């Protein structure tokens, strides 16, 4: 079992806090950091609700806001040497794919090939409006953007003509260290399952934590086999798609996740003060990570 830290950037947005946490995480044996994305959040009454108890991102803003994940992870990369750098998730259809492909490849080069790009379509129309992107066709654009970015990453000279993206005989340097960027598809809808099976090196199913552990396990018992079955239909090795979820913090809980087919569990850090963060992560490394490596 691999272990990652979610809300890494929102929990530790400042330079000193980020440095303390990412270095303690790497020392404790965590395999990855995962940074979320929301470019803006609407505070207009009646806006589409965020998945929190009060429907807002107020808790995230109180903790220091939502840093740009690629910029924050670049800072984390400079402070570490082995831990992987994940996004959970970038709302890909809010970005121009040609420019974004360049940004991600640059981070991958600077970090020595440590990027795990988690991507999703998002659910907040006001955010799409603020960045000047269409909300209603985001799923179609997501698929095309993936194909366009892979064309840029995987070929020295690239051509792509889609419905939304066009380029002819272009170069985009640098290239990713390992020839491409691993994509971890976020979501739990039928569309996300199909997208993960077709395009993903990983699947990051999201289940509202307010619904409880029974619903989490039930959902995972459906979507994980669903992704693997769809991948097999497409001629892909179903075991080549990593499954990453939250919802476990103990050895016993990790054992349940492993039986459900999970490859990586993620946790949020509860402590805030530097020494407490180091103690929490070190203790978790000794008591959980070291005891679950062979699951």
N, C-alpha and C positions, 0 to 999 in steps of 0.2 A: 504494500500500500504506500502510495506517495501522499504527502501532506502539503497543502498550500494555505496561504493566508489571504482571505478576501477582505474587501474594503481597506486594503493596505494603504492606499493613497488618501482616502477620506479620513481614515483614523489618524494618519500621521502626515499631515500636509506640509509641515514646516521643515526646514533643512535639518535642524538638530534632532527633531523627533524622528524624521525619516531615517537619518543615519543610524541612530541608536537601534531602531526596530529592525531595519533590513540586515544589519550586521549581526544582531542577536539571532534573527531568524535563520540566517545561513549557518551560524555556529551551532544552532540547536538541531540542525538536520532537516529543516523545511526544504522542500524541493522547489517551491514556486511562490511568487507573489502575484496577486490578482487585483488590478485597479479598475474600477468602474468608470463609466462616462455618462455625463449629462452636460451638454454645452451650456444650457440655461434651464431654469425651471420657472414655469409660470406661477405667479401668485394671484392671478386674476380670479375672482370668485366664479365658480362654475367650470374651471379648467378641468381637463381630464385628470383623474386622481392617480397619484403615485401609489405603489403597493406598500403603504405603511398604515399604521393604526388611524392616523388622522388624514390620510390621503395626500400628505405634503412631504417635501424633502427637508422640512425644518430641522429634523435631527441631524441630517448630514451637514447642513449649513452651520449649525451650532458647533459641530466638531471641527470646523475649519473649511467647509466648502468641498467642492468636487474638483480637484486639480485635473488638468488635462492629463490623461493616462500615459500618453507617449512621452510627454515631457517629464512627468514624475518618474516613469520607469527608466528614462535615460539617466536621471540623477541616481536612481537606485543601482543601475548597471555600473556606474563609475565607482560605487562604494562596495561592490561585491565581485565575486569571481565565478561562482558556480550556480547560484540560485536562478531558476528560470523566471522570465518576466512576462506575465500574462495580463490580458485585458478581460474583464468580466462585467459587461461586454462593451466594446465599441459599437455604437449605433451606425453601422456602415453606410446605410443609404443617406445619412446626413453629411457625407464627405464626398468630395470629388475623388474617384478611385485612382486616377493617374497620379495626382499629388499625394494621396494617402499612401499608395504603394511605395513611393519614394521615401516617405517619412519612416515607414515601418522597416523597410530594407536598411535604411541608415542605422536605426536602432539595433537591428539584428547584427550588422557588421560591427558596430562599436561594442556590442556586448559579447561578441564571439559566438553568435548563433543561439542565443538564449531566448528568443521571442516565441511566445505562444499566443497567437492572436485570436482572442475570443470575440466573436461578432454576433450581433443580433439586429432585429429590425426595429425594436423599440415600440412604444405604444402611446406616445404623447404628441398629439398633433400640434400643440402650441410650440413645442420645441422644434419641430420640422419647419413650421412657419417662420420662426425666428432665424433659422439658418438658410432660409430661402429654398428649401427642398420640398418636393411634393410628398404628401403623406400617403395618399391612397394607392400609389403604385410602388410602394417601398419594397414589397416582396419580390416583384419582378426585377426591380433595379438591384436588389441585393444579389440575386443570382448572377446577373450580368456583371456586376462590379467584381464579384469573386473571379469570374472567368477572365475579365480584363486585367485584374491585378496579377493573376497567375501568369498570364501571357507576358507581362512586363518582368516579373521575377525570374521566369524560367527560360527566357530567350535573350540572346545578346541583342538581336534586332527584332522588334515586335510589330505586328500588325493586328488590329482588331476592329471589326465593324459590327456593332450591335445596334440595338434600337436606341440606346441612351449614351453609348460610349463609342467614339471613333478615334482611331489613330492609325497612321500608315508609316511603316518603316521608321520606327523611332527606337532610340536607346534610352534606358533608364538605369543609370548607375548610381550607387553601387548595387550589386546583386546580393541576395541573402547568402549567408555563409554556406548553408547546406543545399543551395539550389532553389529553395522555395521557403515559404513561411507556413508552419503548421497552423491550420484553421480549426478553432474549437467553436462549434455552432451552439449558440445559446437559445433557450426556449424549451417548451414542452408541447407545443401544438403539433398537429399532423404535418403542417408545412415545415416546421423545424426538424421533425424526425426525418422527413424526406430529404431536406437540405443537408443534414448531418450525414445521412447515408451516401449521398452523392458527392459531397464536397469535403466533408470533415475528416481531419485527423483526430478530432476529439468532439465530444458532445457534452454540453454543460446544461443539463435540464434544470429549469428553474421551477420550483414549487413554492408557493406562498407559505412562509414558515408559520403564519398564523393559523394554518389549517391543521397543523399537528403532525406528529411523526408517523401516525398510521396512514394518513393521506400521502405523505412523502414516500413511504415504502410501497404503497399501492401504485402510485404513479410511476416510480422507478421500475417496478415489476412489469409495467406495460411498455414504457417508452424505451428502455434499454434493449429488451428483445426486439422491439419494433425497429429500432435503428439497425440492429444487426441483421434482421431478416431482410430489410430493404437493401442493405449493402450487399448481401449475398445475391439478391436478384440482379444487382448491377455488376456482378462479377468481382466485387471487392472482397477482400478478406475481412470478415466482420470483427475479428480480434484486432485489426489494425486501428480501430477507432477507440481512443481512450475515453472513459466515462469519468466525469468529475462532478462531484456533488458536495453540498454542505449537509449538516444534520448529524454529524458524529463528532464526539469529543473524547470518547473512551475506547479502550481496547475492545470491549464487548460490542459497542456500537459500530466500530470499524469492522468487526467480524461479520455483522449483519450486512453491512454495505458490500463487503467482499462477496458474500453469497449472492447478492443481487447483481453482481457483475461490475461493481465500481472499482476503478483503478486509482482514483485520487480523491481524497476527502479534503475539504477546506474548512477552516475555522476563522472566526473573527476574534481579534485580540480584545480582551476585556480590560486590561490595565491601561493606564495612561502615563504615569510618571516613569521616567527612564529606568530606574532601578527595578521597579515593579514589572515593567515590560520584559526586561532581561530575565528576571526570576520566573515569570510566567512561561516564557518561551523555553527557557532551559529546562524547567520542570516538565513541560509537555514533551520536550524531546526525549528526556530520560524515561518518562512513565508511559508514553504512548507511541511516539515515532519509533523508538528503538525496539518496542515490543510488537510492532505490526509490520515490520519490513518484509516478512515472508508471506503475508496474507495474499 
